[in-house]
Amino acid sequence: MISREQLRQIGQLISNTSLSEEVIAELRGEFPDHHFTYCQDDDVMAAPVYESEGFNLYLVDSSSHCLSFTKDMEVATGVVVAEIEEE
């Protein structure tokens, strides 16, 4: 489960720095019970659960042995941090 407060904290941490692999490593240390993936936003075919300037957050559910995107915070086990590239 990932709470709204955790999403807010994750978003705030990312907003306060430049998005990078180092930030993802920091998130993994801050939230060790959750899986984090970093990619480009145009690689994701789902609706974000958290939107901010420069990035979107998506939830992932791994309960069915296969990863899938979800909007259900109760079953979410991870977060995809997707960077939005400036055009």
Beta strands, then each sheet from edge to edge (+ up, - down):
strand 1: 35-40
strand 2: 50-52
strand 3: 55-61
strand 4: 68-70
strand 5: 78-83
sheet 1: 1+ 5+ 3- 2+
sheet 2: 1+ 5+ 3- 4+
end
